[in-house]
Amino acid sequence: MKLVVGLGNPGRRYAASRHNVGLRIVERFARNHGIDVSEVRFDGRFGRGRIGGRDAEEIDVGCLLPETFMNRSGEAVALALRYLPASDPSEDVIVAYDDVDLPFGRLRIRPSGRSAGHRGLESIIQCLGTHRFARLRFGIDRAADVMETAEYVLQDFSEREEGELDAHIETAVAALETMIVDGVTPAMNRYNRQDAAEN
């Protein structure tokens, strides 16, 4: 089973914030595949379904949207791994989240790595005791010099960004599907190179 985690903060106040784009990606992924993520479970919203793989083989996928607030996301992920048939984070877990070190809409896929100061990722690494799990990073750009990063990520996207966001999220969902069906390395080769080709 693959456990796909979308990081964000719960509640209407944060729903459209930059920090919640990982959650929005996984919500869209779930919707596209008919997975209902309304079940209250594992300190979050959860849903489970199957998506088509290679050679018509279906893949069991769980979608988890932690509602513990960002800096305690790892508690929800660790709880889910205790009860789901997804015991090896390096093989079974994919985390989608926002990244201020990437330009808006840019994707970066990695099989493992450090948190780079992202509180949600820090919490997952701490609670799982490993940094070896796949991640899909979605660029939200950096704040202007006059604004603290912690304040910036909790703001909504600009009107221009929101107008472009839907297409970027669909690309992120396609990248997530590639990670699940084909693996992290093929997804990196396709989507990380795609980013580089645009420069």
Secondary structure as UniProt FT lines:
FT   STRAND          2..6
FT   HELIX           12..14
FT   TURN            15..16
FT   HELIX           18..20
FT   HELIX           21..32
FT   TURN            33..34
FT   STRAND          39..41
FT   TURN            42..43
FT   STRAND          44..52
FT   HELIX           54..56
FT   STRAND          58..66
FT   HELIX           70..72
FT   HELIX           73..83
FT   HELIX           89..92
FT   STRAND          93..99
FT   TURN            100..101
FT   TURN            104..105
FT   STRAND          107..110
FT   TURN            116..117
FT   HELIX           119..128
FT   STRAND          134..139
FT   TURN            145..146
FT   HELIX           149..152
FT   TURN            153..154
FT   HELIX           159..181
FT   HELIX           184..187
FT   HELIX           188..192
FT   HELIX           193..198
//
